[in-house]
Amino acid sequence: MSIDLVIEILTEAFYLVLLILAPILGAGLIVGVIISIFQAATSIQEQTMTFVPKIVITAIAVIVALPFITDKMIAFTHKIFNLISTVL
């Protein structure tokens, strides 16, 4: 196994992680900003007001993105398994 192959696999793995996590983190970020603006406008500083909606939206985003995540992970796993036979 060459260094170039290892770098290629790690690069693709990091890219895949970013691709999978971007929609989930983006949804949480958008909800957090909206709630922060609401809190600044109303002077309500309740901590659970930010925590609970972020958890709910993150869970919904994971459920919605689950088919996309599984497709990407299965494709990456197949590629790794095919590389095993090539390397050996």
Distance bins in CASP14 RR format, pairs under 12 A and 6 or more apart:
PFRMAT RR
TARGET T0000
AUTHOR 0000-0000-0000
RMODE 2
METHOD distances of the structure
MODEL  1
1 7 0 0 0 0 0 1 0 0 0 0 0
1 8 0 0 0 0 0 1 0 0 0 0 0
1 9 0 0 0 0 1 0 0 0 0 0 0
1 83 0 0 0 0 1 0 0 0 0 0 0
1 84 0 0 0 0 0 1 0 0 0 0 0
1 86 0 0 0 0 1 0 0 0 0 0 0
1 87 1 0 1 0 0 0 0 0 0 0 0
1 88 0 0 0 0 1 0 0 0 0 0 0
2 8 0 0 0 0 1 0 0 0 0 0 0
2 9 0 0 0 0 0 1 0 0 0 0 0
2 83 0 0 0 0 0 1 0 0 0 0 0
2 86 0 0 0 0 0 1 0 0 0 0 0
2 87 0 0 0 0 1 0 0 0 0 0 0
3 9 0 0 0 0 0 1 0 0 0 0 0
3 10 0 0 0 0 0 1 0 0 0 0 0
4 10 0 0 0 0 0 1 0 0 0 0 0
4 11 0 0 0 0 0 1 0 0 0 0 0
5 11 0 0 0 0 0 1 0 0 0 0 0
5 12 0 0 0 0 0 1 0 0 0 0 0
5 79 0 0 0 0 0 1 0 0 0 0 0
5 80 0 0 0 0 0 1 0 0 0 0 0
5 83 1 0 0 1 0 0 0 0 0 0 0
5 84 0 0 0 0 0 1 0 0 0 0 0
5 86 0 0 0 0 1 0 0 0 0 0 0
5 87 1 0 0 1 0 0 0 0 0 0 0
6 12 0 0 0 0 0 1 0 0 0 0 0
6 13 0 0 0 0 0 1 0 0 0 0 0
6 80 0 0 0 0 0 1 0 0 0 0 0
6 83 0 0 0 0 0 1 0 0 0 0 0
6 87 0 0 0 0 0 1 0 0 0 0 0
7 13 0 0 0 0 0 1 0 0 0 0 0
7 14 0 0 0 0 0 1 0 0 0 0 0
8 14 0 0 0 0 0 1 0 0 0 0 0
8 15 0 0 0 0 0 1 0 0 0 0 0
8 79 0 0 0 0 0 1 0 0 0 0 0
8 80 0 0 0 0 0 1 0 0 0 0 0
8 83 0 0 0 0 1 0 0 0 0 0 0
9 15 0 0 0 0 0 1 0 0 0 0 0
9 16 0 0 0 0 0 1 0 0 0 0 0
9 76 0 0 0 0 1 0 0 0 0 0 0
9 77 0 0 0 0 0 1 0 0 0 0 0
9 79 0 0 0 0 1 0 0 0 0 0 0
9 80 1 0 0 1 0 0 0 0 0 0 0
9 82 0 0 0 0 0 1 0 0 0 0 0
9 83 1 0 0 1 0 0 0 0 0 0 0
9 84 0 0 0 0 0 1 0 0 0 0 0
9 86 0 0 0 0 0 1 0 0 0 0 0
9 87 0 0 0 0 0 1 0 0 0 0 0
10 16 0 0 0 0 0 1 0 0 0 0 0
10 17 0 0 0 0 0 1 0 0 0 0 0
10 76 0 0 0 0 0 1 0 0 0 0 0
10 80 0 0 0 0 0 1 0 0 0 0 0
11 17 0 0 0 0 0 1 0 0 0 0 0
11 18 0 0 0 0 0 1 0 0 0 0 0
12 18 0 0 0 0 0 1 0 0 0 0 0
12 19 0 0 0 0 0 1 0 0 0 0 0
12 72 0 0 0 0 0 1 0 0 0 0 0
12 75 0 0 0 0 0 1 0 0 0 0 0
12 76 1 0 0 1 0 0 0 0 0 0 0
12 77 0 0 0 0 0 1 0 0 0 0 0
12 79 1 0 0 1 0 0 0 0 0 0 0
12 80 0 0 0 0 1 0 0 0 0 0 0
12 83 0 0 0 0 0 1 0 0 0 0 0
13 19 0 0 0 0 0 1 0 0 0 0 0
13 20 0 0 0 0 0 1 0 0 0 0 0
13 72 0 0 0 0 0 1 0 0 0 0 0
13 73 0 0 0 0 0 1 0 0 0 0 0
13 76 1 0 0 1 0 0 0 0 0 0 0
13 77 0 0 0 0 0 1 0 0 0 0 0
13 79 0 0 0 0 0 1 0 0 0 0 0
13 80 0 0 0 0 1 0 0 0 0 0 0
14 20 0 0 0 0 0 1 0 0 0 0 0
14 21 0 0 0 0 0 1 0 0 0 0 0
14 76 0 0 0 0 0 1 0 0 0 0 0
15 21 0 0 0 0 0 1 0 0 0 0 0
15 22 0 0 0 0 0 1 0 0 0 0 0
15 72 0 0 0 0 0 1 0 0 0 0 0
15 76 0 0 0 0 1 0 0 0 0 0 0
16 22 0 0 0 0 0 1 0 0 0 0 0
16 68 0 0 0 0 0 1 0 0 0 0 0
16 69 0 0 0 0 1 0 0 0 0 0 0
16 71 0 0 0 0 0 1 0 0 0 0 0
16 72 1 0 1 0 0 0 0 0 0 0 0
16 73 1 0 0 1 0 0 0 0 0 0 0
16 74 0 0 0 0 0 1 0 0 0 0 0
16 75 0 0 0 0 1 0 0 0 0 0 0
16 76 1 0 1 0 0 0 0 0 0 0 0
16 77 0 0 0 0 0 1 0 0 0 0 0
16 79 0 0 0 0 0 1 0 0 0 0 0
16 80 0 0 0 0 0 1 0 0 0 0 0
17 24 0 0 0 0 0 1 0 0 0 0 0
17 25 0 0 0 0 0 1 0 0 0 0 0
17 69 0 0 0 0 0 1 0 0 0 0 0
17 72 0 0 0 0 1 0 0 0 0 0 0
17 73 0 0 0 0 0 1 0 0 0 0 0
17 76 0 0 0 0 0 1 0 0 0 0 0
18 24 0 0 0 0 0 1 0 0 0 0 0
18 25 0 0 0 0 1 0 0 0 0 0 0
18 26 0 0 0 0 0 1 0 0 0 0 0
18 72 0 0 0 0 0 1 0 0 0 0 0
19 25 0 0 0 0 0 1 0 0 0 0 0
19 65 0 0 0 0 0 1 0 0 0 0 0
19 68 0 0 0 0 1 0 0 0 0 0 0
19 69 0 0 0 0 1 0 0 0 0 0 0
19 71 0 0 0 0 0 1 0 0 0 0 0
19 72 1 0 0 1 0 0 0 0 0 0 0
19 73 0 0 0 0 0 1 0 0 0 0 0
19 75 0 0 0 0 0 1 0 0 0 0 0
19 76 0 0 0 0 0 1 0 0 0 0 0
20 61 0 0 0 0 0 1 0 0 0 0 0
20 62 0 0 0 0 1 0 0 0 0 0 0
20 65 1 0 0 1 0 0 0 0 0 0 0
20 66 0 0 0 0 0 1 0 0 0 0 0
20 67 0 0 0 0 0 1 0 0 0 0 0
20 68 1 0 0 1 0 0 0 0 0 0 0
20 69 1 0 1 0 0 0 0 0 0 0 0
20 70 0 0 0 0 1 0 0 0 0 0 0
20 71 0 0 0 0 0 1 0 0 0 0 0
20 72 1 0 0 1 0 0 0 0 0 0 0
20 73 1 0 0 1 0 0 0 0 0 0 0
20 75 0 0 0 0 0 1 0 0 0 0 0
20 76 0 0 0 0 1 0 0 0 0 0 0
21 27 0 0 0 0 0 1 0 0 0 0 0
21 28 0 0 0 0 0 1 0 0 0 0 0
21 29 0 0 0 0 0 1 0 0 0 0 0
21 58 0 0 0 0 0 1 0 0 0 0 0
21 61 0 0 0 0 0 1 0 0 0 0 0
21 62 0 0 0 0 0 1 0 0 0 0 0
21 65 0 0 0 0 1 0 0 0 0 0 0
21 68 0 0 0 0 0 1 0 0 0 0 0
21 69 0 0 0 0 1 0 0 0 0 0 0
21 72 0 0 0 0 0 1 0 0 0 0 0
22 28 0 0 0 0 0 1 0 0 0 0 0
22 29 0 0 0 0 0 1 0 0 0 0 0
22 61 0 0 0 0 0 1 0 0 0 0 0
22 65 0 0 0 0 1 0 0 0 0 0 0
22 68 0 0 0 0 0 1 0 0 0 0 0
22 69 0 0 0 0 0 1 0 0 0 0 0
22 72 0 0 0 0 0 1 0 0 0 0 0
23 29 0 0 0 0 0 1 0 0 0 0 0
23 30 0 0 0 0 0 1 0 0 0 0 0
23 57 0 0 0 0 0 1 0 0 0 0 0
23 58 0 0 0 0 0 1 0 0 0 0 0
23 60 0 0 0 0 0 1 0 0 0 0 0
23 61 1 0 0 1 0 0 0 0 0 0 0
23 62 0 0 0 0 1 0 0 0 0 0 0
23 63 0 0 0 0 0 1 0 0 0 0 0
23 64 0 0 0 0 1 0 0 0 0 0 0
23 65 1 0 1 0 0 0 0 0 0 0 0
23 66 0 0 0 0 0 1 0 0 0 0 0
23 68 1 0 0 1 0 0 0 0 0 0 0
23 69 0 0 0 0 1 0 0 0 0 0 0
23 72 0 0 0 0 0 1 0 0 0 0 0
24 30 0 0 0 0 0 1 0 0 0 0 0
24 31 0 0 0 0 0 1 0 0 0 0 0
24 54 0 0 0 0 0 1 0 0 0 0 0
24 55 0 0 0 0 0 1 0 0 0 0 0
24 57 0 0 0 0 1 0 0 0 0 0 0
24 58 1 0 0 1 0 0 0 0 0 0 0
24 59 0 0 0 0 1 0 0 0 0 0 0
24 60 0 0 0 0 1 0 0 0 0 0 0
24 61 1 0 1 0 0 0 0 0 0 0 0
24 62 1 0 1 0 0 0 0 0 0 0 0
24 63 0 0 0 0 0 1 0 0 0 0 0
24 64 0 0 0 0 1 0 0 0 0 0 0
24 65 1 0 0 1 0 0 0 0 0 0 0
24 66 0 0 0 0 0 1 0 0 0 0 0
24 68 0 0 0 0 0 1 0 0 0 0 0
24 69 0 0 0 0 1 0 0 0 0 0 0
25 31 0 0 0 0 0 1 0 0 0 0 0
25 32 0 0 0 0 0 1 0 0 0 0 0
25 54 0 0 0 0 0 1 0 0 0 0 0
25 57 0 0 0 0 0 1 0 0 0 0 0
25 58 0 0 0 0 1 0 0 0 0 0 0
25 61 0 0 0 0 1 0 0 0 0 0 0
25 62 0 0 0 0 0 1 0 0 0 0 0
25 65 0 0 0 0 0 1 0 0 0 0 0
26 32 0 0 0 0 1 0 0 0 0 0 0
26 33 0 0 0 0 1 0 0 0 0 0 0
26 34 0 0 0 0 0 1 0 0 0 0 0
26 54 0 0 0 0 0 1 0 0 0 0 0
26 57 0 0 0 0 1 0 0 0 0 0 0
26 58 0 0 0 0 1 0 0 0 0 0 0
26 61 1 0 0 1 0 0 0 0 0 0 0
26 65 0 0 0 0 0 1 0 0 0 0 0
27 33 0 0 0 0 0 1 0 0 0 0 0
27 34 0 0 0 0 0 1 0 0 0 0 0
27 53 0 0 0 0 0 1 0 0 0 0 0
27 54 0 0 0 0 1 0 0 0 0 0 0
27 55 0 0 0 0 0 1 0 0 0 0 0
27 56 0 0 0 0 0 1 0 0 0 0 0
27 57 1 0 1 0 0 0 0 0 0 0 0
27 58 1 0 0 1 0 0 0 0 0 0 0
27 59 0 0 0 0 1 0 0 0 0 0 0
27 60 1 0 0 1 0 0 0 0 0 0 0
27 61 1 0 1 0 0 0 0 0 0 0 0
27 62 0 0 0 0 1 0 0 0 0 0 0
27 63 0 0 0 0 0 1 0 0 0 0 0
27 64 0 0 0 0 1 0 0 0 0 0 0
27 65 0 0 0 0 1 0 0 0 0 0 0
28 34 0 0 0 0 1 0 0 0 0 0 0
28 35 0 0 0 0 1 0 0 0 0 0 0
28 36 0 0 0 0 0 1 0 0 0 0 0
28 50 0 0 0 0 0 1 0 0 0 0 0
28 51 0 0 0 0 0 1 0 0 0 0 0
28 53 0 0 0 0 1 0 0 0 0 0 0
28 54 1 0 1 0 0 0 0 0 0 0 0
28 55 0 0 0 0 1 0 0 0 0 0 0
28 56 0 0 0 0 1 0 0 0 0 0 0
28 57 1 0 1 0 0 0 0 0 0 0 0
28 58 1 0 1 0 0 0 0 0 0 0 0
28 59 0 0 0 0 0 1 0 0 0 0 0
28 60 0 0 0 0 0 1 0 0 0 0 0
28 61 1 0 0 1 0 0 0 0 0 0 0
28 62 0 0 0 0 0 1 0 0 0 0 0
29 35 0 0 0 0 0 1 0 0 0 0 0
29 36 0 0 0 0 0 1 0 0 0 0 0
29 50 0 0 0 0 0 1 0 0 0 0 0
29 54 0 0 0 0 1 0 0 0 0 0 0
29 57 0 0 0 0 1 0 0 0 0 0 0
29 58 0 0 0 0 0 1 0 0 0 0 0
29 61 0 0 0 0 0 1 0 0 0 0 0
30 36 0 0 0 0 0 1 0 0 0 0 0
30 37 0 0 0 0 0 1 0 0 0 0 0
30 53 0 0 0 0 0 1 0 0 0 0 0
30 54 0 0 0 0 1 0 0 0 0 0 0
30 57 0 0 0 0 1 0 0 0 0 0 0
30 58 0 0 0 0 0 1 0 0 0 0 0
30 61 0 0 0 0 0 1 0 0 0 0 0
31 37 0 0 0 0 0 1 0 0 0 0 0
31 38 0 0 0 0 0 1 0 0 0 0 0
31 49 0 0 0 0 0 1 0 0 0 0 0
31 50 0 0 0 0 1 0 0 0 0 0 0
31 51 0 0 0 0 0 1 0 0 0 0 0
31 52 0 0 0 0 0 1 0 0 0 0 0
31 53 1 0 1 0 0 0 0 0 0 0 0
31 54 1 0 1 0 0 0 0 0 0 0 0
31 55 0 0 0 0 1 0 0 0 0 0 0
31 56 0 0 0 0 1 0 0 0 0 0 0
31 57 1 0 1 0 0 0 0 0 0 0 0
31 58 0 0 0 0 1 0 0 0 0 0 0
31 59 0 0 0 0 0 1 0 0 0 0 0
31 60 0 0 0 0 0 1 0 0 0 0 0
31 61 0 0 0 0 1 0 0 0 0 0 0
32 38 0 0 0 0 1 0 0 0 0 0 0
32 39 0 0 0 0 1 0 0 0 0 0 0
32 40 0 0 0 0 0 1 0 0 0 0 0
32 49 0 0 0 0 0 1 0 0 0 0 0
32 50 1 0 0 1 0 0 0 0 0 0 0
32 51 0 0 0 0 1 0 0 0 0 0 0
32 52 0 0 0 0 0 1 0 0 0 0 0
32 53 1 0 0 1 0 0 0 0 0 0 0
32 54 1 0 1 0 0 0 0 0 0 0 0
32 55 0 0 0 0 0 1 0 0 0 0 0
32 56 0 0 0 0 0 1 0 0 0 0 0
32 57 0 0 0 0 1 0 0 0 0 0 0
32 58 0 0 0 0 0 1 0 0 0 0 0
33 39 0 0 0 0 0 1 0 0 0 0 0
33 40 0 0 0 0 0 1 0 0 0 0 0
33 50 0 0 0 0 0 1 0 0 0 0 0
33 53 0 0 0 0 0 1 0 0 0 0 0
33 54 0 0 0 0 0 1 0 0 0 0 0
33 57 0 0 0 0 0 1 0 0 0 0 0
34 40 0 0 0 0 0 1 0 0 0 0 0
34 41 0 0 0 0 0 1 0 0 0 0 0
34 49 0 0 0 0 0 1 0 0 0 0 0
34 50 0 0 0 0 0 1 0 0 0 0 0
34 53 0 0 0 0 1 0 0 0 0 0 0
34 54 0 0 0 0 0 1 0 0 0 0 0
34 57 0 0 0 0 1 0 0 0 0 0 0
35 41 0 0 0 0 0 1 0 0 0 0 0
35 42 0 0 0 0 0 1 0 0 0 0 0
35 44 0 0 0 0 1 0 0 0 0 0 0
35 45 0 0 0 0 0 1 0 0 0 0 0
35 46 0 0 0 0 1 0 0 0 0 0 0
35 47 0 0 0 0 0 1 0 0 0 0 0
35 48 0 0 0 0 0 1 0 0 0 0 0
35 49 1 0 0 1 0 0 0 0 0 0 0
35 50 1 0 1 0 0 0 0 0 0 0 0
35 51 0 0 0 0 1 0 0 0 0 0 0
35 52 0 0 0 0 1 0 0 0 0 0 0
35 53 1 0 0 1 0 0 0 0 0 0 0
35 54 1 0 0 1 0 0 0 0 0 0 0
35 56 0 0 0 0 0 1 0 0 0 0 0
35 57 0 0 0 0 0 1 0 0 0 0 0
36 42 0 0 0 0 0 1 0 0 0 0 0
36 44 0 0 0 0 0 1 0 0 0 0 0
36 45 0 0 0 0 0 1 0 0 0 0 0
36 47 0 0 0 0 0 1 0 0 0 0 0
36 49 0 0 0 0 1 0 0 0 0 0 0
36 50 1 0 0 1 0 0 0 0 0 0 0
36 53 0 0 0 0 0 1 0 0 0 0 0
36 54 0 0 0 0 0 1 0 0 0 0 0
37 44 0 0 0 0 0 1 0 0 0 0 0
37 50 0 0 0 0 0 1 0 0 0 0 0
38 44 1 0 0 1 0 0 0 0 0 0 0
38 45 0 0 0 0 0 1 0 0 0 0 0
38 46 0 0 0 0 0 1 0 0 0 0 0
38 49 0 0 0 0 1 0 0 0 0 0 0
38 50 0 0 0 0 1 0 0 0 0 0 0
38 53 0 0 0 0 0 1 0 0 0 0 0
39 45 1 0 0 1 0 0 0 0 0 0 0
39 46 1 0 0 1 0 0 0 0 0 0 0
39 47 0 0 0 0 1 0 0 0 0 0 0
39 48 0 0 0 0 0 1 0 0 0 0 0
39 49 1 0 0 1 0 0 0 0 0 0 0
39 50 1 0 0 1 0 0 0 0 0 0 0
39 53 0 0 0 0 0 1 0 0 0 0 0
40 50 0 0 0 0 0 1 0 0 0 0 0
42 49 0 0 0 0 1 0 0 0 0 0 0
44 50 0 0 0 0 0 1 0 0 0 0 0
46 52 0 0 0 0 1 0 0 0 0 0 0
46 53 0 0 0 0 0 1 0 0 0 0 0
47 53 0 0 0 0 0 1 0 0 0 0 0
47 54 0 0 0 0 0 1 0 0 0 0 0
48 54 0 0 0 0 0 1 0 0 0 0 0
48 55 0 0 0 0 0 1 0 0 0 0 0
48 56 0 0 0 0 0 1 0 0 0 0 0
49 55 0 0 0 0 0 1 0 0 0 0 0
50 56 0 0 0 0 0 1 0 0 0 0 0
50 57 0 0 0 0 0 1 0 0 0 0 0
51 57 0 0 0 0 0 1 0 0 0 0 0
51 58 0 0 0 0 0 1 0 0 0 0 0
52 58 0 0 0 0 0 1 0 0 0 0 0
52 59 0 0 0 0 0 1 0 0 0 0 0
53 59 0 0 0 0 0 1 0 0 0 0 0
53 60 0 0 0 0 0 1 0 0 0 0 0
54 60 0 0 0 0 0 1 0 0 0 0 0
54 61 0 0 0 0 0 1 0 0 0 0 0
55 61 0 0 0 0 0 1 0 0 0 0 0
55 62 0 0 0 0 0 1 0 0 0 0 0
56 62 0 0 0 0 0 1 0 0 0 0 0
56 63 0 0 0 0 0 1 0 0 0 0 0
57 63 0 0 0 0 0 1 0 0 0 0 0
57 64 0 0 0 0 0 1 0 0 0 0 0
57 65 0 0 0 0 0 1 0 0 0 0 0
58 64 0 0 0 0 0 1 0 0 0 0 0
58 65 0 0 0 0 0 1 0 0 0 0 0
59 65 0 0 0 0 0 1 0 0 0 0 0
59 66 0 0 0 0 0 1 0 0 0 0 0
60 66 0 0 0 0 0 1 0 0 0 0 0
61 68 0 0 0 0 0 1 0 0 0 0 0
61 69 0 0 0 0 0 1 0 0 0 0 0
62 68 0 0 0 0 0 1 0 0 0 0 0
62 69 1 0 0 1 0 0 0 0 0 0 0
62 70 0 0 0 0 0 1 0 0 0 0 0
63 69 0 0 0 0 0 1 0 0 0 0 0
63 70 0 0 0 0 0 1 0 0 0 0 0
65 71 0 0 0 0 0 1 0 0 0 0 0
65 72 0 0 0 0 1 0 0 0 0 0 0
65 73 0 0 0 0 0 1 0 0 0 0 0
66 72 0 0 0 0 0 1 0 0 0 0 0
66 73 0 0 0 0 0 1 0 0 0 0 0
67 73 0 0 0 0 0 1 0 0 0 0 0
67 74 0 0 0 0 0 1 0 0 0 0 0
68 74 0 0 0 0 0 1 0 0 0 0 0
68 75 0 0 0 0 0 1 0 0 0 0 0
69 75 0 0 0 0 0 1 0 0 0 0 0
69 76 0 0 0 0 0 1 0 0 0 0 0
70 76 0 0 0 0 0 1 0 0 0 0 0
70 77 0 0 0 0 0 1 0 0 0 0 0
71 77 0 0 0 0 0 1 0 0 0 0 0
71 78 0 0 0 0 0 1 0 0 0 0 0
72 78 0 0 0 0 0 1 0 0 0 0 0
72 79 0 0 0 0 0 1 0 0 0 0 0
73 79 0 0 0 0 0 1 0 0 0 0 0
73 80 0 0 0 0 0 1 0 0 0 0 0
74 80 0 0 0 0 0 1 0 0 0 0 0
74 81 0 0 0 0 0 1 0 0 0 0 0
75 81 0 0 0 0 0 1 0 0 0 0 0
75 82 0 0 0 0 0 1 0 0 0 0 0
76 82 0 0 0 0 0 1 0 0 0 0 0
76 83 0 0 0 0 0 1 0 0 0 0 0
77 83 0 0 0 0 0 1 0 0 0 0 0
77 84 0 0 0 0 0 1 0 0 0 0 0
78 84 0 0 0 0 0 1 0 0 0 0 0
78 85 0 0 0 0 0 1 0 0 0 0 0
79 85 0 0 0 0 0 1 0 0 0 0 0
79 86 0 0 0 0 0 1 0 0 0 0 0
80 86 0 0 0 0 0 1 0 0 0 0 0
80 87 0 0 0 0 0 1 0 0 0 0 0
81 87 0 0 0 0 0 1 0 0 0 0 0
81 88 0 0 0 0 0 1 0 0 0 0 0
82 88 0 0 0 0 0 1 0 0 0 0 0
END
